[in-house]
Amino acid sequence: MKVEELAAEADAFARSISRDAAAEPQLRYQGMPSDGDSRDVYGALGAEGWIGIHWPPELGGRGFSALHTLACEERFGYWWLPLSGYLLSVKTIGNALLRFATPGLQRRLLPEVAAGRVLFCQGFSEPDAGSDLASLRTRARRDGDRFIVSGRKIWTSSAEYADWVYLAVRTDPERERHRGVSVLVAQIDTPGITVSTHHTLGGGTLGELELDEVAIPADNLVGELHGGWQVLMGTLDYERVTSEKVGTVLWLLDALAPLTEERSARRTLRRLRGAAQAARLHGRRAAELLEAGRPASAQSSMAKLSVAELMQRTASFALDLLGPEGLLEEGADSLRGRVAAFQRAAIATTISGGAAEIQRTVIARRGLGLAVR
């Protein structure tokens, strides 16, 4: 099936369930850009075959290409589906498991993810380890056929919905900080894991995990022992390809088009549409490299940075057109609430998932071969 044909099917499906998602009070104006989440929407995506589109059929997928997946995710974003859990479980962690996990671990988890029955959260950031992830302190010591894990994780989106957590841990504190790191997966109800949530100004929630002597089977190791840094960087490459955000930008530009009566506003609209196309191409290039098993860090950072800056430019354009009305949270106009949500999300895009400065450093070092201190 051609990419465009599958994308059209995804568009029709997303449009049909977006009305149901919008009916949930907490999601009324909280689509993807504002960390909206819904187990019902996630389950519907799985039940209808929209999870793991490019994964092998034996692991629950449909065997299409990564470009098919990106095109469908763009349509999901266009219709403001609450995608936080999907983006973590499928786009980021699911793809990383497909690349780094053992065949046994893949068979245990990926078909359940593809069916929309298993949802992941991501345990990376800590109070002293955000963009500088190599500073992580959560410890995991080997004890026979298990690891004993203690530490704290913050900014853990979807933790209140999750069934499993994908954990970055330090397994050898004597090695230099980029070494001696490993990745484990654990069921969220494992004794010793405590989940707490914090409401944000945008209407969503952020999770926090306390891990107190948590016993995790050694078979739940992803990648090599002490070789987790490669796994983490590969995982972030998947996270930074954000085609769903391109879709949300295109929705907003379409909604604003009837209001662009002045020539200067129409010119800005055309420029933003061109920037959206460029961001889409950055994402496709990164996805093609990842699918081929080739290095993609620079391209993934280009994709993330281009979308982040596009969202901020689009938010500014929307508020210039609408004025203070654009910040209203309620009203019959479809733009009300959504522009405010988009504005809040746009502010965070150059910080969350790796700050813009980090992306530029990756592009300079790995893409241009520059010596950056």
Secondary structure, DSSP 8 states (H G I E B T S, - for coil): --HHHHHHHHHHHHHHHHHHHHHSGGGSS--GGGT---HHHHHHHHHTT-SSTTS-GGGT-----HHHHHHHHHHHHHTT---HHHIIIIIIIIHHHHHHS-HHHHHHHHHHHHTT---EEEE--BTTBSS-GGG---EEEEETTEEEEEEEE-S-TTTTT-SEEEEEEES-TTS-TTSSEEEEEEETTSTTEEEEEEE-TTS-EEEEEEEEEEEEEGGGEESSTTBHHHHHHHHHHHHT--HHHHHHHHHHHHHHGGG--SHHHHHHHHHHHHHHHHHHHHHHHHHHHHHTT---HHHHHHHHHHHHHHHHHHHHHHHHHHGGGGG-S--SSTTTTHHHHHHHHHHHTTTTTS-HHHHHHHIIIIIT-----
